[in-house]
Amino acid sequence: MKEDFDPYNDPTQDSSNYWLNTFYYNPNDKRLFPPKRIPVMGWTINFGSPKAILLVVVFVIVLCLV
């Protein structure tokens, strides 16, 4: 675990960082795959990251080609 990670100040727990209470959007969070609100449920995509938008576009293009 990173030394600078503080589980009590995790931006994924802040409801204002979720669009429609479902999609995590926080441009200040540098992680592409932050943990979900309940960490045992896995990870989510940070749609505030330009890399995430590119990843979703590539995924949709691949799905369309298959």
C-alpha positions as CSV (number, residue, x, y, z in Angstrom):
1,M,0.0,0.0,0.0
2,K,1.2,3.5,-0.7
3,E,2.5,5.6,2.1
4,D,0.5,8.6,1.1
5,F,-2.8,6.8,0.9
6,D,-5.3,7.7,3.6
7,P,-8.4,5.4,3.6
8,Y,-10.3,8.0,5.7
9,N,-9.8,10.7,3.1
10,D,-10.4,8.6,0.0
11,P,-12.2,10.7,-2.8
12,T,-14.1,7.6,-3.9
13,Q,-16.2,7.8,-0.7
14,D,-17.4,11.3,-1.5
15,S,-20.8,11.3,-3.2
16,S,-20.1,14.6,-5.0
17,N,-17.5,12.7,-7.2
18,Y,-20.2,10.5,-8.7
19,W,-22.3,11.5,-11.7
20,L,-25.9,10.1,-11.5
21,N,-24.7,8.3,-8.3
22,T,-23.1,5.7,-10.5
23,F,-20.2,7.0,-12.6
24,Y,-17.1,8.1,-10.7
25,Y,-15.8,11.4,-12.1
26,N,-12.9,13.2,-10.4
27,P,-10.3,14.9,-12.6
28,N,-8.2,15.5,-9.5
29,D,-7.8,11.8,-8.8
30,K,-4.9,10.5,-11.0
31,R,-6.0,6.8,-10.7
32,L,-7.5,5.3,-13.8
33,F,-9.1,2.4,-11.8
34,P,-9.9,3.6,-8.3
35,P,-11.6,1.1,-5.9
36,K,-15.4,1.2,-5.7
37,R,-17.1,2.6,-2.6
38,I,-17.2,-0.9,-1.2
39,P,-13.6,-2.1,-2.0
40,V,-14.4,-5.8,-2.0
41,M,-16.6,-5.2,-5.1
42,G,-13.6,-4.4,-7.2
43,W,-12.7,-1.2,-9.1
44,T,-14.4,1.4,-11.2
45,I,-13.3,3.7,-14.0
46,N,-12.5,7.3,-13.2
47,F,-14.3,9.1,-16.1
48,G,-12.5,12.4,-15.1
49,S,-9.3,11.0,-16.6
50,P,-8.7,11.5,-20.3
51,K,-7.2,8.0,-20.4
52,A,-10.6,6.5,-19.3
53,I,-12.5,8.2,-22.1
54,L,-10.0,6.8,-24.6
55,L,-10.3,3.4,-23.0
56,V,-14.1,3.4,-23.3
57,V,-14.0,4.7,-26.9
58,V,-11.5,1.9,-27.9
59,F,-13.7,-0.7,-26.0
60,V,-16.8,0.4,-27.9
61,I,-15.0,0.4,-31.3
62,V,-13.8,-3.2,-30.6
63,L,-17.3,-4.3,-29.6
64,C,-18.7,-2.8,-32.8
65,L,-16.2,-4.6,-34.9
66,V,-16.9,-8.0,-33.3
